[in-house]
Amino acid sequence: MQSSFKAISLSHKNASVELRERVALDEGECRRLLDTVKEITEVTELLILSTCNRTEIYYSSDEDYSTEIIKLLALQKGLSAAELPLAQFNRLHEDDEAARHLFRVALGLESMVVGDMQIINQVKRAYQWTADANLAGPFLHRLMHTIFFANKRVVQQTSFRDGAASVSYAAVELVEELTMDMAAPQVLILGVGEIGRDVCKNLENSDLKNIRICNRTPAKAEALAQKIGAEVVPFAQAAQAIADADVVISSISREEPFITRSMLAATELLTYKYFIDLSVPRSVAPDVEEHPGALVYNIDHIQNRATEALQQRIAAIPQVEEIMEAALTEFQDWSRDMIVSPTIQKLKGALEQIRQEELARHLKKMSEEEQVLVDRVTKGMMQKIIKLPVLQLKAACRRGEAETLIDVLNDLFNLEAQPTPTNDH
């Protein structure tokens, strides 16, 4: 494994939600930080992954630039050293730590909600921004595509990504099921506390686009609406918004139910109106369901869906880790082969040079037919001669013993005099 591949990580496992929010980077900020780190350091590859639960930076370099990168991140976010201490980040520098961690993150093994279905798309976007900045080399390209292939196997061969394992995602999944036959269902989000915000984030990645947000504090509703492309409804107009909506997702916090049957008294429902109550205590009165056409799903119903899916995912973790380990082993073998690749190319070059020199001495004495035959025979001989040293070199590399063999080949064939092969990966 390329020991120069490193990472720094700040996530829900080592930082509060307040700090994660302050450090989180949007697309524009990620692209700017890619350019800044590229300009100021000598990293050869760079990937920045930033979500609501983690901000992680992966890079390839023989030098340790972790401290410099954290300082550049803090500078871009306007945070002081006290607000973003260097010690806050986990540093992954040893052996295959960083690559293994990226595997686990991308597959959803490190997510707050295990098996998170959004993370792989977030990783793909981060990779695209890296490629756009010309900061993905052979190592990172190969690593990312190995991860994507492993993810495909996880989806096809396990139940790790089945169902919705969080309350907010289960709520959105339920809405999609209930409104499947509606052309453009109107969804009202009532309350944007922690659960309401999570629902909005999941709605952003769904096919539901006719979304309205109603909250006591207008500023919070407006900020969230701008982010997901929703409409804001003043809290004073909540009753009318409820009457207009096809689906109401309520996470409003109060001691007494906010949505009552009397609120619907003047509303004649020509089709079903769905109320999804994520509040504790309940914000939708139990008798609302007595109104013709009104259907209520409470937190217990949603939680049961989420719990069942979560248990299914947890049971699938050993299968996922088995797929991951197989993919990681394959990648490690490729990475080790890359270490000896320049030596192999130089050895082939040295033998080809000898072959060409000998051919040049004798070909002029031969007919055209003889020249073709001799060229083919000598080329075949060279390939057979080099086959065993190449296999032995790769095997030694995977045992961690390649250095001695590389030195022997360098001395025997004067490989230092051979030009360094260019990397066309």
NUPA-144592 format. One record per residue (C-alpha): residue in three letters; x, y, z. Coordinates in nm, 4 decimals, m for minus. Layout:
BEGIN
+---------+----------+----------+----------+
| residuo |        x |        y |        z |
+---------+----------+----------+----------+
|     ALA |        X |        Y |        Z |
...
+---------+----------+----------+----------+
***
This chain:
BEGIN
+---------+----------+----------+----------+
| residuo |        x |        y |        z |
+---------+----------+----------+----------+
|     MET |   0.0000 |   0.0000 |   0.0000 |
|     GLN |   0.1220 |   0.3475 |  m0.0839 |
|     SER |   0.2223 |   0.4725 |   0.2630 |
|     SER |   0.2131 |   0.8331 |   0.1411 |
|     PHE |  m0.1706 |   0.8273 |   0.1202 |
|     LYS |  m0.2953 |   1.0095 |   0.4289 |
|     ALA |  m0.6160 |   1.1593 |   0.5678 |
|     ILE |  m0.7527 |   1.3919 |   0.8330 |
|     SER |  m1.1038 |   1.3360 |   0.9648 |
|     LEU |  m1.3544 |   1.5348 |   1.1679 |
|     SER |  m1.6852 |   1.3520 |   1.2087 |
|     HIS |  m1.9808 |   1.2791 |   1.4364 |
|     LYS |  m1.7474 |   1.0437 |   1.6238 |
|     ASN |  m1.5091 |   1.3155 |   1.7416 |
|     ALA |  m1.6871 |   1.6526 |   1.7003 |
|     SER |  m2.0110 |   1.8171 |   1.8090 |
|     VAL |  m2.2826 |   1.9021 |   1.5574 |
|     GLU |  m2.2100 |   2.2725 |   1.6157 |
|     LEU |  m1.8441 |   2.2321 |   1.5142 |
|     ARG |  m1.9322 |   2.0075 |   1.2197 |
|     GLU |  m2.1743 |   2.2708 |   1.0918 |
|     ARG |  m1.9080 |   2.5428 |   1.1135 |
|     VAL |  m1.6482 |   2.3326 |   0.9313 |
|     ALA |  m1.8793 |   2.1885 |   0.6615 |
|     LEU |  m1.7950 |   2.2912 |   0.3040 |
|     ASP |  m2.0340 |   2.3364 |   0.0144 |
|     GLU |  m1.9311 |   2.2633 |  m0.3452 |
|     GLY |  m1.7798 |   2.6065 |  m0.4078 |
|     GLU |  m1.5818 |   2.5954 |  m0.0834 |
|     CYS |  m1.4549 |   2.2429 |  m0.1595 |
|     ARG |  m1.3352 |   2.3501 |  m0.5019 |
|     ARG |  m1.1609 |   2.6585 |  m0.3579 |
|     LEU |  m0.9878 |   2.4540 |  m0.0883 |
|     LEU |  m0.8708 |   2.2018 |  m0.3497 |
|     ASP |  m0.7086 |   2.4860 |  m0.5424 |
|     THR |  m0.5584 |   2.6429 |  m0.2283 |
|     VAL |  m0.4030 |   2.3200 |  m0.0977 |
|     LYS |  m0.2725 |   2.2402 |  m0.4467 |
|     GLU |  m0.1088 |   2.5830 |  m0.4687 |
|     ILE |   0.0454 |   2.5957 |  m0.1209 |
|     THR |   0.1527 |   2.2336 |  m0.0641 |
|     GLU |   0.3174 |   1.9690 |  m0.2804 |
|     VAL |   0.0440 |   1.7050 |  m0.2544 |
|     THR |   0.0105 |   1.4951 |  m0.5697 |
|     GLU |  m0.3490 |   1.3813 |  m0.5103 |
|     LEU |  m0.6291 |   1.5349 |  m0.3052 |
|     LEU |  m0.9906 |   1.4496 |  m0.2171 |
|     ILE |  m1.2203 |   1.6597 |   0.0039 |
|     LEU |  m1.5360 |   1.4964 |   0.1401 |
|     SER |  m1.7710 |   1.7216 |   0.3376 |
|     THR |  m2.1208 |   1.6256 |   0.4562 |
|     CYS |  m2.3368 |   1.7174 |   0.7546 |
|     ASN |  m2.1661 |   1.4434 |   0.9571 |
|     ARG |  m1.8034 |   1.4644 |   0.8439 |
|     THR |  m1.5360 |   1.6769 |   0.6815 |
|     GLU |  m1.2399 |   1.4683 |   0.5670 |
|     ILE |  m0.9413 |   1.5460 |   0.3479 |
|     TYR |  m0.7405 |   1.2679 |   0.1811 |
|     TYR |  m0.4078 |   1.3381 |   0.0126 |
|     SER |  m0.0996 |   1.1734 |  m0.1357 |
|     SER |   0.2407 |   1.3051 |  m0.0322 |
|     ASP |   0.5623 |   1.1796 |   0.1241 |
|     GLU |   0.5438 |   1.4872 |   0.3488 |
|     ASP |   0.2939 |   1.5256 |   0.6340 |
|     TYR |   0.0815 |   1.8263 |   0.5385 |
|     SER |  m0.2040 |   1.7562 |   0.7812 |
|     THR |  m0.1353 |   2.0543 |   1.0064 |
|     GLU |  m0.1037 |   2.2914 |   0.7102 |
|     ILE |  m0.4272 |   2.1612 |   0.5554 |
|     ILE |  m0.6224 |   2.2014 |   0.8809 |
|     LYS |  m0.4940 |   2.5590 |   0.9097 |
|     LEU |  m0.5977 |   2.6328 |   0.5492 |
|     LEU |  m0.9432 |   2.4898 |   0.6216 |
|     ALA |  m0.9760 |   2.7047 |   0.9348 |
|     LEU |  m0.8618 |   3.0124 |   0.7419 |
|     GLN |  m1.1190 |   2.9551 |   0.4677 |
|     LYS |  m1.3982 |   2.9081 |   0.7252 |
|     GLY |  m1.2863 |   3.2063 |   0.9331 |
|     LEU |  m1.2143 |   2.9960 |   1.2421 |
|     SER |  m0.9407 |   3.0671 |   1.4956 |
|     ALA |  m0.7000 |   2.8061 |   1.6318 |
|     ALA |  m0.9083 |   2.7958 |   1.9505 |
|     GLU |  m1.2284 |   2.7373 |   1.7529 |
|     LEU |  m1.0752 |   2.4596 |   1.5419 |
|     PRO |  m0.7947 |   2.2935 |   1.7415 |
|     LEU |  m0.5496 |   2.0787 |   1.5473 |
|     ALA |  m0.6107 |   1.7949 |   1.7926 |
|     GLN |  m0.9800 |   1.7870 |   1.6985 |
|     PHE |  m0.8991 |   1.5936 |   1.3803 |
|     ASN |  m0.8158 |   1.2252 |   1.3606 |
|     ARG |  m0.5013 |   1.1722 |   1.1524 |
|     LEU |  m0.4782 |   0.8567 |   0.9418 |
|     HIS |  m0.1170 |   0.8164 |   0.8313 |
|     GLU |  m0.0115 |   0.4562 |   0.8979 |
|     ASP |   0.0033 |   0.1850 |   0.6283 |
|     ASP |  m0.3402 |   0.1479 |   0.4687 |
|     GLU |  m0.5332 |   0.3408 |   0.7383 |
|     ALA |  m0.6552 |   0.6187 |   0.5088 |
|     ALA |  m0.7570 |   0.3898 |   0.2214 |
|     ARG |  m0.9377 |   0.1516 |   0.4567 |
|     HIS |  m1.1186 |   0.4422 |   0.6230 |
|     LEU |  m1.2322 |   0.5809 |   0.2863 |
|     PHE |  m1.3656 |   0.2355 |   0.1965 |
|     ARG |  m1.5641 |   0.2188 |   0.5224 |
|     VAL |  m1.6991 |   0.5719 |   0.4831 |
|     ALA |  m1.8065 |   0.5243 |   0.1206 |
|     LEU |  m1.9801 |   0.1929 |   0.1922 |
|     GLY |  m2.1764 |   0.3432 |   0.4837 |
|     LEU |  m2.0033 |   0.1481 |   0.7612 |
|     GLU |  m1.8945 |   0.4688 |   0.9376 |
|     SER |  m2.2217 |   0.6608 |   0.8903 |
|     MET |  m2.4304 |   0.7876 |   1.1812 |
|     VAL |  m2.7127 |   0.5822 |   1.0279 |
|     VAL |  m2.5376 |   0.2600 |   0.9284 |
|     GLY |  m2.5723 |   0.1842 |   0.5575 |
|     ASP |  m2.6513 |   0.5467 |   0.4687 |
|     MET |  m2.7596 |   0.5478 |   0.1048 |
|     GLN |  m2.6553 |   0.9076 |   0.0344 |
|     ILE |  m2.2872 |   0.8812 |   0.1247 |
|     ILE |  m2.1754 |   0.6966 |  m0.1900 |
|     ASN |  m2.3182 |   0.9741 |  m0.4098 |
|     GLN |  m2.1464 |   1.2347 |  m0.1912 |
|     VAL |  m1.8167 |   1.0474 |  m0.2370 |
|     LYS |  m1.8733 |   1.0366 |  m0.6142 |
|     ARG |  m1.9318 |   1.4141 |  m0.6219 |
|     ALA |  m1.6137 |   1.4736 |  m0.4200 |
|     TYR |  m1.4211 |   1.2544 |  m0.6660 |
|     GLN |  m1.5628 |   1.4515 |  m0.9596 |
|     TRP |  m1.4458 |   1.7813 |  m0.8057 |
|     THR |  m1.1014 |   1.6263 |  m0.7522 |
|     ALA |  m1.0875 |   1.5118 |  m1.1147 |
|     ASP |  m1.2000 |   1.8583 |  m1.2310 |
|     ALA |  m0.9080 |   2.0084 |  m1.0366 |
|     ASN |  m0.6678 |   1.7565 |  m1.1959 |
|     LEU |  m0.5811 |   1.6219 |  m0.8509 |
|     ALA |  m0.6552 |   1.2521 |  m0.9033 |
|     GLY |  m0.3559 |   1.0418 |  m1.0059 |
|     PRO |  m0.3272 |   0.6674 |  m1.0784 |
|     PHE |  m0.3474 |   0.5717 |  m0.7087 |
|     LEU |  m0.6630 |   0.7698 |  m0.6313 |
|     HIS |  m0.8333 |   0.6812 |  m0.9606 |
|     ARG |  m0.7780 |   0.3101 |  m0.8949 |
|     LEU |  m0.8851 |   0.3392 |  m0.5292 |
|     MET |  m1.2101 |   0.5200 |  m0.6129 |
|     HIS |  m1.3110 |   0.2786 |  m0.8876 |
|     THR |  m1.2341 |  m0.0179 |  m0.6609 |
|     ILE |  m1.4607 |   0.1384 |  m0.3965 |
|     PHE |  m1.7407 |   0.1988 |  m0.6488 |
|     PHE |  m1.7211 |  m0.1617 |  m0.7686 |
|     ALA |  m1.7303 |  m0.2878 |  m0.4078 |
|     ASN |  m2.0345 |  m0.0676 |  m0.3423 |
|     LYS |  m2.2083 |  m0.2193 |  m0.6455 |
|     ARG |  m2.1490 |  m0.5663 |  m0.5004 |
|     VAL |  m2.2845 |  m0.4538 |  m0.1616 |
|     VAL |  m2.6047 |  m0.3248 |  m0.3235 |
|     GLN |  m2.6533 |  m0.6338 |  m0.5403 |
|     GLN |  m2.5459 |  m0.9068 |  m0.2976 |
|     THR |  m2.6535 |  m0.7856 |   0.0497 |
|     SER |  m2.9483 |  m0.6201 |   0.2266 |
|     PHE |  m2.7185 |  m0.3505 |   0.3698 |
|     ARG |  m2.8805 |  m0.0706 |   0.1699 |
|     ASP |  m3.2389 |  m0.1977 |   0.1904 |
|     GLY |  m3.5094 |   0.0016 |   0.3674 |
|     ALA |  m3.4842 |   0.3305 |   0.5558 |
|     ALA |  m3.2869 |   0.3032 |   0.8788 |
|     SER |  m3.3419 |   0.6575 |   1.0131 |
|     VAL |  m3.6715 |   0.8134 |   1.1222 |
|     SER |  m3.6358 |   1.1072 |   0.8832 |
|     TYR |  m3.5481 |   0.8888 |   0.5852 |
|     ALA |  m3.8241 |   0.6408 |   0.6730 |
|     ALA |  m4.0698 |   0.9329 |   0.6779 |
|     VAL |  m3.9636 |   1.0466 |   0.3292 |
|     GLU |  m3.9759 |   0.6890 |   0.2017 |
|     LEU |  m4.3325 |   0.6599 |   0.3363 |
|     VAL |  m4.4336 |   0.9870 |   0.1672 |
|     GLU |  m4.2979 |   0.8578 |  m0.1643 |
|     GLU |  m4.5044 |   0.5403 |  m0.1253 |
|     LEU |  m4.8235 |   0.7264 |  m0.0279 |
|     THR |  m4.8004 |   0.9788 |  m0.3129 |
|     MET |  m4.6849 |   0.7380 |  m0.5826 |
|     ASP |  m4.9974 |   0.7985 |  m0.7938 |
|     MET |  m5.0089 |   1.1781 |  m0.7451 |
|     ALA |  m4.8782 |   1.4042 |  m1.0228 |
|     ALA |  m4.7081 |   1.6727 |  m0.8090 |
|     PRO |  m4.7955 |   1.6177 |  m0.4428 |
|     GLN |  m4.7579 |   1.9186 |  m0.2160 |
|     VAL |  m4.5589 |   1.8387 |   0.0981 |
|     LEU |  m4.5671 |   2.0720 |   0.3987 |
|     ILE |  m4.2834 |   2.0556 |   0.6525 |
|     LEU |  m4.4109 |   2.1903 |   0.9825 |
|     GLY |  m4.1205 |   2.2705 |   1.2164 |
|     VAL |  m3.7503 |   2.2655 |   1.1288 |
|     GLY |  m3.5842 |   2.1430 |   1.4434 |
|     GLU |  m3.3264 |   1.8643 |   1.4152 |
|     ILE |  m3.5745 |   1.6075 |   1.2779 |
|     GLY |  m3.7380 |   1.8613 |   1.0459 |
|     ARG |  m3.3966 |   1.9581 |   0.9050 |
|     ASP |  m3.3089 |   1.5918 |   0.8488 |
|     VAL |  m3.6404 |   1.5377 |   0.6686 |
|     CYS |  m3.5627 |   1.8349 |   0.4421 |
|     LYS |  m3.2160 |   1.6985 |   0.3620 |
|     ASN |  m3.3686 |   1.3654 |   0.2618 |
|     LEU |  m3.6423 |   1.5361 |   0.0594 |
|     GLU |  m3.3720 |   1.7220 |  m0.1327 |
|     ASN |  m3.2503 |   1.3898 |  m0.2736 |
|     SER |  m3.5999 |   1.2559 |  m0.3474 |
|     ASP |  m3.8351 |   1.3017 |  m0.6431 |
|     LEU |  m4.0651 |   1.5205 |  m0.4303 |
|     LYS |  m4.0156 |   1.8800 |  m0.5446 |
|     ASN |  m4.3364 |   2.0664 |  m0.4430 |
|     ILE |  m4.2244 |   2.1401 |  m0.0874 |
|     ARG |  m4.3328 |   2.4146 |   0.1544 |
|     ILE |  m4.1761 |   2.4918 |   0.4919 |
|     CYS |  m4.3545 |   2.6510 |   0.7880 |
|     ASN |  m4.1679 |   2.7373 |   1.1081 |
|     ARG |  m4.2069 |   2.9732 |   1.4043 |
|     THR |  m3.8672 |   3.1288 |   1.3298 |
|     PRO |  m3.8815 |   3.2558 |   0.9683 |
|     ALA |  m3.5021 |   3.2877 |   0.9298 |
|     LYS |  m3.4470 |   2.9137 |   0.9866 |
|     ALA |  m3.7212 |   2.8246 |   0.7391 |
|     GLU |  m3.5844 |   3.0648 |   0.4768 |
|     ALA |  m3.2265 |   2.9348 |   0.5051 |
|     LEU |  m3.3413 |   2.5752 |   0.4664 |
|     ALA |  m3.5878 |   2.6564 |   0.1873 |
|     GLN |  m3.3169 |   2.8316 |  m0.0119 |
|     LYS |  m3.0922 |   2.5284 |   0.0204 |
|     ILE |  m3.3482 |   2.2714 |  m0.1006 |
|     GLY |  m3.5552 |   2.4901 |  m0.3340 |
|     ALA |  m3.8701 |   2.5027 |  m0.1187 |
|     GLU |  m4.1309 |   2.7729 |  m0.0522 |
|     VAL |  m4.1652 |   2.9385 |   0.2902 |
|     VAL |  m4.5091 |   2.9805 |   0.4479 |
|     PRO |  m4.5489 |   3.2304 |   0.7367 |
|     PHE |  m4.6355 |   3.0544 |   1.0623 |
|     ALA |  m4.9504 |   3.2658 |   1.0910 |
|     GLN |  m5.0761 |   3.0932 |   0.7742 |
|     ALA |  m5.0051 |   2.7405 |   0.8994 |
|     ALA |  m5.3730 |   2.6383 |   0.9121 |
|     GLN |  m5.4292 |   2.7292 |   0.5464 |
|     ALA |  m5.1026 |   2.5608 |   0.4453 |
|     ILE |  m5.2157 |   2.2420 |   0.6221 |
|     ALA |  m5.5483 |   2.2581 |   0.4372 |
|     ASP |  m5.3689 |   2.3001 |   0.1023 |
|     ALA |  m5.1098 |   2.0236 |   0.1480 |
|     ASP |  m5.1411 |   1.6631 |   0.0345 |
|     VAL |  m4.8919 |   1.5527 |   0.2996 |
|     VAL |  m4.8048 |   1.7229 |   0.6278 |
|     ILE |  m4.4835 |   1.6174 |   0.8037 |
|     SER |  m4.4926 |   1.7667 |   1.1515 |
|     SER |  m4.2069 |   1.7763 |   1.4003 |
|     ILE |  m4.3262 |   2.0863 |   1.5844 |
|     SER |  m4.2508 |   2.0864 |   1.9570 |
|     ARG |  m4.5280 |   2.1826 |   2.2013 |
|     GLU |  m4.7127 |   2.0261 |   2.4950 |
|     GLU |  m5.0553 |   2.0158 |   2.3265 |
|     PRO |  m5.1281 |   1.8891 |   1.9718 |
|     PHE |  m5.0962 |   2.1676 |   1.7153 |
|     ILE |  m5.3050 |   2.0032 |   1.4427 |
|     THR |  m5.6578 |   1.9304 |   1.5652 |
|     ARG |  m5.9756 |   1.7973 |   1.4100 |
|     SER |  m6.1392 |   2.1383 |   1.4480 |
|     MET |  m5.8639 |   2.2841 |   1.2275 |
|     LEU |  m5.9877 |   2.0559 |   0.9495 |
|     ALA |  m6.3588 |   2.1143 |   1.0144 |
|     ALA |  m6.4021 |   2.3452 |   0.7155 |
|     THR |  m6.1896 |   2.1255 |   0.4876 |
|     GLU |  m6.3670 |   1.8805 |   0.2601 |
|     LEU |  m6.1193 |   1.6221 |   0.1394 |
|     LEU |  m6.1775 |   1.4870 |  m0.2112 |
|     THR |  m5.8809 |   1.2527 |  m0.1737 |
|     TYR |  m5.6622 |   1.1374 |   0.1145 |
|     LYS |  m5.4601 |   1.3842 |   0.3211 |
|     TYR |  m5.1662 |   1.2280 |   0.5026 |
|     PHE |  m5.0294 |   1.3455 |   0.8369 |
|     ILE |  m4.6884 |   1.2157 |   0.9437 |
|     ASP |  m4.6312 |   1.3058 |   1.3069 |
|     LEU |  m4.2657 |   1.2877 |   1.4130 |
|     SER |  m4.3181 |   1.4840 |   1.7357 |
|     VAL |  m4.2991 |   1.3658 |   2.0958 |
|     PRO |  m4.5404 |   1.4655 |   2.2509 |
|     ARG |  m4.7632 |   1.4249 |   1.9453 |
|     SER |  m4.8356 |   1.7374 |   1.7425 |
|     VAL |  m5.1286 |   1.5786 |   1.5556 |
|     ALA |  m5.4322 |   1.5074 |   1.7745 |
|     PRO |  m5.5463 |   1.1411 |   1.7677 |
|     ASP |  m5.9003 |   1.2359 |   1.6581 |
|     VAL |  m5.7709 |   1.4010 |   1.3371 |
|     GLU |  m5.7972 |   1.0584 |   1.1753 |
|     GLU |  m6.1739 |   1.0676 |   1.2396 |
|     HIS |  m6.2010 |   1.3426 |   0.9781 |
|     PRO |  m6.3064 |   1.1799 |   0.6480 |
|     GLY |  m6.0027 |   1.1336 |   0.4231 |
|     ALA |  m5.7391 |   1.2088 |   0.6905 |
|     LEU |  m5.4774 |   0.9410 |   0.7656 |
|     VAL |  m5.2245 |   0.9781 |   1.0479 |
|     TYR |  m4.8893 |   0.8000 |   1.0850 |
|     ASN |  m4.7186 |   0.8641 |   1.4194 |
|     ILE |  m4.3586 |   0.8353 |   1.5365 |
|     ASP |  m4.4058 |   0.4736 |   1.6519 |
|     HIS |  m4.5126 |   0.3651 |   1.3045 |
|     ILE |  m4.2144 |   0.5406 |   1.1445 |
|     GLN |  m3.9731 |   0.4170 |   1.4123 |
|     ASN |  m4.0838 |   0.0568 |   1.3591 |
|     ARG |  m4.0061 |   0.0870 |   0.9871 |
|     ALA |  m3.6659 |   0.2361 |   1.0651 |
|     THR |  m3.5811 |  m0.0165 |   1.3380 |
|     GLU |  m3.6632 |  m0.3129 |   1.1164 |
|     ALA |  m3.4456 |  m0.1744 |   0.8367 |
|     LEU |  m3.1620 |  m0.0955 |   1.0785 |
|     GLN |  m3.1622 |  m0.4489 |   1.2209 |
|     GLN |  m3.1513 |  m0.5856 |   0.8673 |
|     ARG |  m2.8526 |  m0.3650 |   0.7861 |
|     ILE |  m2.6645 |  m0.4541 |   1.1038 |
|     ALA |  m2.7110 |  m0.8234 |   1.0226 |
|     ALA |  m2.5555 |  m0.7609 |   0.6794 |
|     ILE |  m2.2388 |  m0.5904 |   0.8144 |
|     PRO |  m2.0235 |  m0.9102 |   0.8105 |
|     GLN |  m2.1091 |  m0.9614 |   0.4405 |
|     VAL |  m2.0237 |  m0.5993 |   0.3630 |
|     GLU |  m1.6916 |  m0.6217 |   0.5469 |
|     GLU |  m1.6070 |  m0.9428 |   0.3608 |
|     ILE |  m1.6692 |  m0.7681 |   0.0265 |
|     MET |  m1.4661 |  m0.4692 |   0.1451 |
|     GLU |  m1.1690 |  m0.6807 |   0.2582 |
|     ALA |  m1.1599 |  m0.8677 |  m0.0740 |
|     ALA |  m1.1651 |  m0.5393 |  m0.2676 |
|     LEU |  m0.9051 |  m0.3823 |  m0.0382 |
|     THR |  m0.6734 |  m0.6829 |  m0.0752 |
|     GLU |  m0.7025 |  m0.6608 |  m0.4533 |
|     PHE |  m0.6248 |  m0.2897 |  m0.4363 |
|     GLN |  m0.3293 |  m0.3470 |  m0.2029 |
|     ASP |  m0.1855 |  m0.6030 |  m0.4466 |
|     TRP |  m0.2204 |  m0.3549 |  m0.7330 |
|     SER |  m0.0656 |  m0.0790 |  m0.5219 |
|     ARG |   0.2338 |  m0.2949 |  m0.4324 |
|     ASP |   0.2745 |  m0.3932 |  m0.7966 |
|     MET |   0.2919 |  m0.0223 |  m0.8764 |
|     ILE |   0.6001 |   0.0047 |  m0.6547 |
|     VAL |   0.7955 |  m0.2379 |  m0.8746 |
|     SER |   0.6401 |  m0.1265 |  m1.2032 |
|     PRO |   0.9217 |   0.1227 |  m1.2860 |
|     THR |   1.1835 |  m0.1492 |  m1.2273 |
|     ILE |   0.9934 |  m0.3930 |  m1.4498 |
|     GLN |   0.9641 |  m0.1332 |  m1.7252 |
|     LYS |   1.3365 |  m0.0515 |  m1.7000 |
|     LEU |   1.4255 |  m0.4231 |  m1.7136 |
|     LYS |   1.2114 |  m0.4681 |  m2.0239 |
|     GLY |   1.3754 |  m0.1602 |  m2.1730 |
|     ALA |   1.7273 |  m0.2900 |  m2.0999 |
|     LEU |   1.6566 |  m0.6286 |  m2.2587 |
|     GLU |   1.4856 |  m0.4685 |  m2.5577 |
|     GLN |   1.7890 |  m0.2440 |  m2.6068 |
|     ILE |   2.0194 |  m0.5513 |  m2.6120 |
|     ARG |   1.7840 |  m0.7254 |  m2.8578 |
|     GLN |   1.7725 |  m0.4248 |  m3.0907 |
|     GLU |   2.1530 |  m0.3838 |  m3.0831 |
|     GLU |   2.2077 |  m0.7492 |  m3.1762 |
|     LEU |   1.9409 |  m0.7364 |  m3.4468 |
|     ALA |   2.1044 |  m0.4274 |  m3.5967 |
|     ARG |   2.4353 |  m0.6164 |  m3.6264 |
|     HIS |   2.2903 |  m0.9117 |  m3.8188 |
|     LEU |   1.9669 |  m0.8126 |  m3.9941 |
|     LYS |   2.1404 |  m0.6509 |  m4.2953 |
|     LYS |   2.2831 |  m0.9945 |  m4.3837 |
|     MET |   1.9349 |  m1.1528 |  m4.3915 |
|     SER |   1.6470 |  m1.1565 |  m4.6348 |
|     GLU |   1.3270 |  m0.9713 |  m4.5462 |
|     GLU |   1.1582 |  m1.3010 |  m4.4611 |
|     GLU |   1.4466 |  m1.4012 |  m4.2326 |
|     GLN |   1.4400 |  m1.0612 |  m4.0627 |
|     VAL |   1.0693 |  m1.1013 |  m3.9750 |
|     LEU |   1.1327 |  m1.4528 |  m3.8417 |
|     VAL |   1.4349 |  m1.3522 |  m3.6298 |
|     ASP |   1.2501 |  m1.0495 |  m3.4913 |
|     ARG |   0.9591 |  m1.2702 |  m3.3845 |
|     VAL |   1.1827 |  m1.5401 |  m3.2336 |
|     THR |   1.4012 |  m1.2988 |  m3.0337 |
|     LYS |   1.0974 |  m1.1081 |  m2.9085 |
|     GLY |   0.9431 |  m1.4359 |  m2.7857 |
|     MET |   1.2709 |  m1.5341 |  m2.6169 |
|     MET |   1.2902 |  m1.1995 |  m2.4393 |
|     GLN |   0.9329 |  m1.2326 |  m2.3089 |
|     LYS |   1.0061 |  m1.5814 |  m2.1743 |
|     ILE |   1.3326 |  m1.4685 |  m2.0119 |
|     ILE |   1.1659 |  m1.1770 |  m1.8360 |
|     LYS |   0.8511 |  m1.3617 |  m1.7244 |
|     LEU |   0.9981 |  m1.5350 |  m1.4170 |
|     PRO |   1.1890 |  m1.2298 |  m1.2806 |
|     VAL |   0.8709 |  m1.0222 |  m1.3132 |
|     LEU |   0.6604 |  m1.2830 |  m1.1298 |
|     GLN |   0.9257 |  m1.3185 |  m0.8586 |
|     LEU |   0.9517 |  m0.9421 |  m0.8230 |
|     LYS |   0.5738 |  m0.9030 |  m0.7809 |
|     ALA |   0.5610 |  m1.1913 |  m0.5322 |
|     ALA |   0.8488 |  m1.0412 |  m0.3312 |
|     CYS |   0.6715 |  m0.7064 |  m0.3339 |
|     ARG |   0.3550 |  m0.8572 |  m0.1865 |
|     ARG |   0.5686 |  m1.0179 |   0.0857 |
|     GLY |   0.7297 |  m0.6820 |   0.1537 |
|     GLU |   1.0698 |  m0.8124 |   0.0335 |
|     ALA |   1.1062 |  m0.6420 |  m0.3042 |
|     GLU |   1.3769 |  m0.3924 |  m0.2119 |
|     THR |   1.6651 |  m0.6454 |  m0.2186 |
|     LEU |   1.5537 |  m0.7958 |  m0.5499 |
|     ILE |   1.5175 |  m0.4501 |  m0.7047 |
|     ASP |   1.8756 |  m0.3689 |  m0.5986 |
|     VAL |   2.0049 |  m0.6958 |  m0.7514 |
|     LEU |   1.8291 |  m0.6297 |  m1.0839 |
|     ASN |   1.9564 |  m0.2712 |  m1.0871 |
|     ASP |   2.3145 |  m0.3956 |  m1.0452 |
|     LEU |   2.2881 |  m0.6863 |  m1.2920 |
|     PHE |   2.1353 |  m0.4863 |  m1.5754 |
|     ASN |   2.2556 |  m0.1345 |  m1.4855 |
|     LEU |   1.8924 |  m0.0212 |  m1.4707 |
|     GLU |   1.9858 |   0.3160 |  m1.3227 |
|     ALA |   2.1110 |   0.4071 |  m1.6702 |
|     GLN |   1.7687 |   0.3335 |  m1.8192 |
|     PRO |   1.5283 |   0.6287 |  m1.8624 |
|     THR |   1.2517 |   0.6491 |  m1.6017 |
|     PRO |   0.9289 |   0.5260 |  m1.7652 |
|     THR |   0.6442 |   0.7763 |  m1.7919 |
|     ASN |   0.3166 |   0.6910 |  m1.6164 |
|     ASP |   0.0334 |   0.6587 |  m1.8665 |
|     HIS |  m0.2352 |   0.5493 |  m1.6210 |
+---------+----------+----------+----------+
***
